[in-house]
Amino acid sequence: MVRPLQQAIAAADSGGEIVALGIFALKVLGWSIGVLLLSVVGWAASSLHVLAAWPGSALAGRLEILRGIVASVLAGGVTALAGLHYETPAVLILIGVLLAGYSGERWLRPLAEEVVNRVRGAIGGNRSGGQP
Amino acid sequence: MSRFAVRHLLPLEMSVALLSSLPIGVSSWVGHGVLWEILHAYPAFMGLAHNVWWGAAFTACGAGLLAASLCEWRAGRYWEGDRLRRVAAVRFWFAMLLAVCHMALAWLLISTGRAVDVFSIAAATPVAVLLLIWSAWKLACLLIVLDPRIESGHIERIWSGQKW
């Protein structure tokens, strides 16, 4: 079991593929860290009032912050993937991720919550006899 | 108090824009040097070469930061309230965007193995990024202090204890 694996690693290493794979992994790691950091920085820029009044032990406040960060990271990740797909210059992708992180908290999360509330209201309304 | 709290950063922001961001923008856009060659080797995006996009990003953000800082330096000594908050927000965003541009260029040079070829940029990037992030941090504090919705006594107490 181990010997074929060692042979495969040796064969890949002789062709320089392990080095290429290592560099690829490093690039993916670097990009992931960059996207995550910039999304969170974008979120922080849109949430100065939240950060200034840090709730400390309040669970609801922490949950609110977590939801904002998740929305910003999602928006930043989608922007980065779209930028990589269209071979956009890296500087534009990273600026886009920063602005997407800002937009994620500022506009996308309230929009998503509004949609969810309306859907929930519609479902709840239907269950209780079709009232809006 | 708040209007003086980040005025000492204006020369710093203008220096970074003038000595680091704008030269990089111009050399990557029209310079035909090593940086221009590295960026020009990438395939065009939306009909424009990569070096044009990079040059435009650096030049636009650098010129924006320089203009906003210069404007406040010349005329903003007694600005208060909304006016000060608007120009602080502009400075904050240009400083953030420039820090991102500098980090992106350093990452590109390192990942392509050409960082040694333009060593002056690789060497200057950490300093520029640190100064820009410091500036953005202080401006974020100022934006919090100027926002009437936020309780910011703790920041003002720290600032009032410092000598300017």
Contacts between the chains, C-beta under 8 A, distances in Angstrom:
chain1	res1	chain2	res2	distance
A	27	B	111	5.9
A	30	B	107	6.4
A	30	B	111	7.3
A	34	B	103	7.7
A	34	B	107	7.2
A	38	B	100	6.7
A	41	B	96	7.3
A	45	B	92	7.7
A	45	B	93	7.9
A	45	B	96	6.9
A	45	B	140	7.5
A	48	B	140	6.0
A	48	B	143	5.8
A	48	B	144	5.4
A	48	B	147	7.2
A	48	B	150	7.4
A	49	B	144	7.6
A	49	B	147	6.5
A	49	B	149	6.0
A	49	B	150	5.2
A	51	B	144	8.0
A	52	B	144	4.5
A	52	B	147	7.8
A	52	B	150	4.6
A	52	B	151	7.3
A	52	B	152	6.1
A	52	B	155	7.9
A	53	B	150	6.3
A	53	B	151	6.3
A	86	B	45	7.5
A	87	B	43	6.3
A	87	B	45	6.3
A	88	B	45	5.8
A	89	B	42	7.3
A	89	B	45	5.7
A	89	B	50	5.0
A	89	B	53	4.2
A	89	B	54	6.2
A	89	B	57	7.9
A	90	B	104	5.0
A	90	B	107	7.1
A	90	B	108	5.6
A	91	B	53	6.6
A	91	B	54	5.4
A	91	B	57	4.7
A	91	B	58	7.9
A	91	B	100	7.6
A	91	B	101	5.5
A	91	B	104	4.6
A	91	B	105	7.1
A	92	B	45	7.8
A	92	B	53	6.0
A	92	B	57	6.9
A	94	B	100	5.1
A	94	B	101	7.9
A	94	B	103	7.5
A	94	B	104	4.8
A	95	B	57	6.8
A	95	B	97	6.0
A	95	B	100	5.9
A	95	B	101	7.4
A	98	B	96	6.8
A	98	B	97	7.2
A	98	B	100	5.7
